[in-house]
Amino acid sequence: MSIGAESTHENFARVAPPASTGIKIAIVGAGLWPLCGHPTALNLHNYLGELVRVQPTIQPLFGAYSYNGHRADIHKVLFEHAISLGVDIRMSTEVAEYWEDDSEGKAGIILSGGERIEADLVVAADGIRSPARKYVLGYSDKPKPSGYAVYRAWFDAAEQGVDKDPMTSYMCKDGDVFHGWIGQDVHMLTSSSHGGKTISWVITHKDDTELQDIWSFPGKMEDVLEVVKGWDPRCAAMLSKAPSCIDWKLIVHDPLPTWISKSARVILIGDAAHPFLPTSVQGASQAIEDGVTLAVVLQLAGKGQVTLAVKAWENLRYQRVRKSQLMGEAVRDKWHRVKPGDRGEDLDMPRPEWLFGFDAEAHAYSSYEDTAKEIAENGYRLPTLPPS
Ligand SMILES: Cc1cc2nc3c(=O)[nH]c(=O)nc-3n(C[C@H](O)[C@H](O)[C@H](O)COP(=O)(O)OP(=O)(O)OC[C@H]3O[C@@H](n4cnc5c(N)ncnc54)[C@H](O)[C@@H]3O)c2cc1C
C-alpha cells in the first residue's frame, strides 16, 4: 500500500486538531515500516528464466513511501491504534441487517444476535462478498469470474529450507528481494521480508471453473507445480518450499453505479465498493484512501451534513478508483501476453505520479468545499466512469 505524500515513513501517527465539528481523524503509519519488506528492485524474468527487466523500487516515490507487508501485521498496527483511540471493536460479530431512516436522519445495523446499533452513518467495509452491497444497490450485483485464480503462500525461510537450497537461497542472502516470472496466462511473484527471513509468493493462473459460494480453498502442491511445468526450475524450487498454500479465485464486479444507499446513510467502502485484481497492487491502498477521504469530508461537514459529505466523498473517489482498477487489468494482460523477445521498461509494473504522488488527505481538504457547494446547489448526479 502507499500512504499519502506527506507521510513520514518510519514512525508517525498524526491526529488532526479537533475541529469545531468534534470529529477527530487519525492517520496511522506508526510501526508499519519495520514490518514491511524493502526490496530495492523487482527482478522480472520470462518463463525460461531470462532476466528481462530490473525495475528499481524507488523510495520515496513522488514523496510517498510504500508499505508492503503481511496483512495480519498491518491489521495489527491499525487495530492497536484504533484501540488506543478508544474505538469500540467487536471481534467475531456478524452484521445481519442494515437499515436507515430518512426522517430521523439515522442509520444502523442489527447484529446476528439481535442487538440493534444506531449511528449517523454506517460504513460497510465488508469486503468483496459484501452483504451490505445488496442493501445499498437495492439488487444483488453478481460477481463475475475474472478467468484467473491465485495460489498464495507466506512462510518462514529457514524453517522451510529456503536459505539452504542453492535454487532458492538468493531470496535470503541479501536482505529483502523481489522476483517475478511472466509467461502465457501466468505470472509468479515472490518476495522476502524481515531481512530475507520471511517468504511470500503468489502465482496467478487460468481458472475457468464456475463460481461457487466459496472462493478460497487449500491449494494442492501438485496443481501448483503443474502451472510452472517447463518453466525456469527456480519457480518450482521456490513454490514447493511452502508448507501449504491457498487457492483463491479472483473475481470481479462491473463498476457499481453508486456506493451510497438511497438515503445516503449506508455506504460501501474498500473491496465492498470496488474489488481489485492483485496486479493493480492497490486494493488495500485504495480502501485506505477511501477511509482517509471519508474522515476528512465528515470532519469538514460535521454531523449536520453527513449525507452531503458522503456524496462529495463518492464524487472525489469514484474515477480515481476506476482508473487504478483498469491499470491492474492492463498489467495482467501485458504480463500474460509477453513474447520471447520482450524486454525492458515496457514490462514495468506502472508507478505513475497520478497514483503514487497523490495525497488523499490533502486532496479531500482542498476539494471538499467546491464539491459540496456544487452538489448543494445543483443536486447530486451519480458518478461517471473516467474517459477511456
Ligand atoms: C492475492 C492478493 C494479493 C493482493 N495484494 C495486494 C497488494 O499488494 N496491495 C494492496 O493494496 N492490495 C492487495 N490485495 C487486495 C486487498 O487484499 C484488498 O483490496 C483489501 O483486503 C480490501 O480490504 P477491505 O477492508 O475492503 O475488505 P476485506 O479485507 O475483505 O475485509 C472485509 C471484512 O469484513 C468482514 N465481514 C464480511 N461480512 C461481514 C458481516 N456480515 N459482519 C461482520 N463482518 C463482515 C470479513 O470477515 C472481513 O474481515 C490483494 C488481494 C489478493 C487476493
The ligand as an ORCA input file, in Angstrom:
! r2SCAN-3c Opt
* xyz 0 1
  C      -3.696    -12.408     -3.819
  C      -4.000    -10.992     -3.430
  C      -2.960    -10.073     -3.354
  C      -3.222     -8.739     -3.002
  N      -2.190     -7.870     -2.950
  C      -2.427     -6.580     -2.633
  C      -1.353     -5.634     -2.558
  O      -0.192     -5.984     -2.780
  N      -1.650     -4.348     -2.248
  C      -2.917     -3.939     -1.986
  O      -3.112     -2.744     -1.717
  N      -3.966     -4.825     -2.047
  C      -3.738     -6.118     -2.354
  N      -4.775     -7.011     -2.410
  C      -6.153     -6.536     -2.194
  C      -6.501     -6.375     -0.712
  O      -6.297     -7.580     -0.025
  C      -7.977     -5.958     -0.587
  O      -8.252     -4.923     -1.504
  C      -8.272     -5.463      0.832
  O      -8.123     -6.506      1.755
  C      -9.696     -4.897      0.914
  O      -9.927     -4.503      2.242
  P     -11.417     -4.394      2.785
  O     -11.273     -3.971      4.214
  O     -12.239     -3.569      1.870
  O     -12.005     -5.864      2.712
  P     -11.529     -7.184      3.445
  O     -10.077     -7.155      3.736
  O     -12.054     -8.309      2.599
  O     -12.298     -7.162      4.840
  C     -13.707     -7.330      4.912
  C     -14.042     -7.810      6.306
  O     -15.453     -7.749      6.512
  C     -15.848     -8.904      7.229
  N     -17.283     -9.144      7.005
  C     -17.918     -9.531      5.863
  N     -19.228     -9.642      6.073
  C     -19.458     -9.321      7.371
  C     -20.634     -9.268      8.190
  N     -21.845     -9.566      7.719
  N     -20.494     -8.931      9.501
  C     -19.263     -8.605     10.006
  N     -18.110     -8.642      9.279
  C     -18.217     -8.996      7.977
  C     -14.949    -10.005      6.665
  O     -14.876    -11.089      7.552
  C     -13.618     -9.263      6.547
  O     -12.892     -9.327      7.750
  C      -4.553     -8.335     -2.755
  C      -5.606     -9.268     -2.815
  C      -5.337    -10.585     -3.174
  C      -6.467    -11.564     -3.268
*
